[in-house]
Amino acid sequence: MTTILIVEDNEMNRDMLSRRLQKRGFEIILALEGQAGIDAAAASKPDLILMDLSLPVMDGWQATQRLKADSDLRQIPVIALSAHAMETDREKALQAGCDDFDTKPIDMPRLMAKIEALLAPRAERISP
Amino acid sequence: MTEPVVFDGASPLTAGMPNFSQDLFDTVREPLLILDAALRVHAANRAFYDTFQVTLADTENRLIYELGNGQWDIAALRTLLEDIVPASSVFNDFELEHDFPSIGRRVMLLNARKLRQGSHAELLVLAMEDITIRRRGEGEIAKAKEAAETSNRTKSLFLANMSHELRTPLNAILGYSEILQEEVAELDLPQFSADLAKISGAGKHLLGLINDILDLSKIEAGKMELHLERFEIAELINEVVSTIAIQARQNGNNLEVLCPPDIGVMVADLSKVRQALLNLASNAAKFTNDGSIKLETERQVMDNADWIVFRVSDTGIGLDADQIVRLFQPFTQADASTTRKFGGTGLGLSLTRRFCQIMSGDVTVHSVGGEGSVFTIKLPAVVPDQPLGDIGIEDRRKPAAVLDPATVDDVESLPAPGTCVLVIDDDPVQRELMQRYLGKEGFTVRTASGGVEGVRLARQLAPAAITLDVMMPDMDGWSVLSALKADRALRDVPVIMLTMVDDPERGFALGASDYATKPVNRVRLSQIVKKHMCPNPPCPVLLVDDDASFRDVTRAMLEREGWSVSEAENGAAALKSMQAHRPSLIFLDLIMPVMNGFEFAAAVRHHPEWRSIPIIVITSQDLDSDDRRRLNGYVHTILQKEGASRDSLLEQVRDALTDSNTPRLAPQKTLDA
């Protein structure tokens, strides 16, 4: 089963996102801030990470930079989620190493397309 | 020969008229001093004594530095008089700020000139203008401008933050209503799904509005960026049509789509083009009932470049000229009642325009109230990478070629006289666009952001042609035009007036009481006349127009209404006639030979006994070739700014230049011949 790690401090957002993804057949792991996210990624090697950017303790940019600096974890795709729709936010996220960026409120079909696009190369590698 | 009376070696003209020179001298309103070679005061005028509160005895034959107990012993003045003037013989606009003991701190603008060799040799004239109030005013304006810009930035930041704060709770509303919708569908509980759809529909609408505000604040903060990509135009049109089709049909409208299948690709910011088209199309659907909506797309070649033109037309409620003027302003719907009836924030069109402009294009509208509207978006087929300068906030980032006032005095940077086109417009976008269009045609373009600066630049540049915006905040186009035409050196420079729409304000700005356009319709005329009712007929009315046939027709109409009509063929003749008979009402044409309507209106308004006479301005709405000939170099053309194609604009500039070349660019030859 495909596992997705959601790093998000807002309880409602965490709840909604995990319920909707579970319904679509994903296994969900949750973390509440950046450092916990890195620990969870190292422990359970998810297939994809959804990373909120404004997080307590360690923010999403920093957590992504650490993940991408780690040779064991850098291949896990990271999609940054931000309520800031400013273009600079997108750029900052991509500079931090995020593979894609999406804005909140979550548009489920749009997010699903991004998730599938990032999971597809992996599926191809695995399936043959 | 009579002995010179006032100055050594007075000219024969003044001989025998002992007070002639002094009278002349005293009439000048600015303080004047005549100094001899030793800088001793030879003479001073009345304005000098009045301004500096000194007596003749304290002044004449004193060294300038001794005046008023040494209050004129100023280092900067010594430099001017002892170093600069002897070397160059003329020096203008020397600014001197000094604490004068009797009158306090003043800023004086000095002109100094050594009189010509010969009878007055070695005398030096010093003219002063007290510009203290003007300078103070400028300081205040600069402060106010800075404050306004700061507050605009604060506003943008506030909007960006507020929209973020609004999105967070909205996120939960939208998310949970969607989760519930999914669960309701799975549990087969159709009785809840309609209400849930309403919640999420309203939430999405709110999100759209918040996004619009965010976009607008991004543009205003200069932070809107372009993501250029290559896309199939036909695919975009299909997408727009499928989004809009339901809305169009809901109001019983027929949707027609014209897009050549081979229209090909364009390079632009896809999401912004899409949003602009959706805005126009959804407006058309919203404001049209049981009518038709047409979406046309075509590729056009203009200025040797490919442009993509999108046209959205409808048969809906339409817009009148007044509404069009406000249409693209943020937070302004055509009519306040529109908001109640049709919803919306009034941000859509404003955003559409900004989007088009940052993609180096524009959106224009043509509409008649009650008969529908046509909105036209023109975008370059390949949008350039660098967006136009700062669209949101005027002048924060000037386009490179805009003449910086600081460098204006640098003679090296001035183009040769008669070679450049001066664009006077307060709208930075318009300036930038004109600069591009004209620059591409090989013209050197200089721009001015206001009337005052425009007139100053015109004097400095002696341009080959001037394009002039009618509505500007500091000095309106008509006043600029009067100033240009009053200047001997600039009188013959063709001026192309750009006007947004035919607007009554220009008449009112001149002090006109009412306004009509030609051909004047009888009903309109009689309405005006009734409004300015004559208490005891027959009342005298003065008809000022150079067109005799128009005067005949109007006279007949007015006499039938019981007025006693006198006529004048131009402003000067009218002023003369008014000295004999004061009319109760004046009908005024604006464009006339000898003295035009603008000058005449100004003269009437300055005359205390005439000030209250109502003036009805009559002017041609569309100038035909006869009118143009009549303009006689005064106004070359009046163009409608909105909807004027750049081709016709360029044509006008070329025409203007061709016309002007004959007398202006080859005067030397004429003299030699």
HADDOCK unambig.tbl for C-alpha pairs under 7 A between the chains (distance, minus, plus):
assign (segid A and resid 12 and name CA) (segid B and resid 172 and name CA) 6.69 0.50 0.50
assign (segid A and resid 13 and name CA) (segid B and resid 172 and name CA) 6.91 0.50 0.50
assign (segid A and resid 16 and name CA) (segid B and resid 175 and name CA) 6.51 0.50 0.50
assign (segid A and resid 16 and name CA) (segid B and resid 176 and name CA) 6.78 0.50 0.50
assign (segid A and resid 20 and name CA) (segid B and resid 179 and name CA) 6.97 0.50 0.50
assign (segid A and resid 83 and name CA) (segid B and resid 164 and name CA) 6.61 0.50 0.50
assign (segid A and resid 83 and name CA) (segid B and resid 167 and name CA) 6.99 0.50 0.50
assign (segid A and resid 83 and name CA) (segid B and resid 168 and name CA) 6.89 0.50 0.50
assign (segid A and resid 84 and name CA) (segid B and resid 164 and name CA) 6.39 0.50 0.50
assign (segid A and resid 104 and name CA) (segid B and resid 171 and name CA) 6.51 0.50 0.50
assign (segid A and resid 105 and name CA) (segid B and resid 167 and name CA) 6.92 0.50 0.50
assign (segid A and resid 105 and name CA) (segid B and resid 171 and name CA) 4.32 0.50 0.50
